[in-house]
């Protein structure tokens, strides 16, 4: 079975993307690296972590906690996309674990991965379960899941969706692998890519 260059997991914080990525790594017949958006935050200098110019969580009176991405945060994200493209150009396959919360993010990923085969997976989870996981983790600002729950899936269609509310990561990984074997082209990324000028 030929596999795509990138398996792109998009879903809200606490949806189980990291567990799903690890389950996929253990089951895929080829080695896949795992890159997650959470990897970025330890890179940041104090001036950009929790600050308006970088990445800042802002609690709202309705219980939501949006992430505000400032000028330097956007620069970090642009550099991260370029770094992942270099990895792909080196022939490395990878699973991307992302939380798309900004308008235009999907277009930016489509541009970054132009010419690659990307299998785009929406990782959903019921809001009640998301909030339970968020509180149990203790390493997330409470209210992120409430703010991200619908927003993260608002930017485009998927090649496949899985729901981790009551389904273990291992079973969701098997669903993805079965879908990879039967996938058809063009993929969502291919269909949404801008047409080349003639």
Buried (B, 14 or more C-beta within 10 A) or exposed (E): EEBBBBBBBBBBBBBBBBBBBBBBBEEBEEEBEBBBBBEBEEEBEEEBBEBBBBBBBEBEEEEBBBBBBBEBBBBBBEEBBEEBBEBBEEEBBBBBBBBBBBEEBBBBBBEBBBEBBBBBBBBBBBBEBBBBBBEEEEEBBBBBBBBBBEBBBEBBEBBBBBBBEEBEBBBBBBBBBEBBEEBEEEBBBBEBBEEEEE
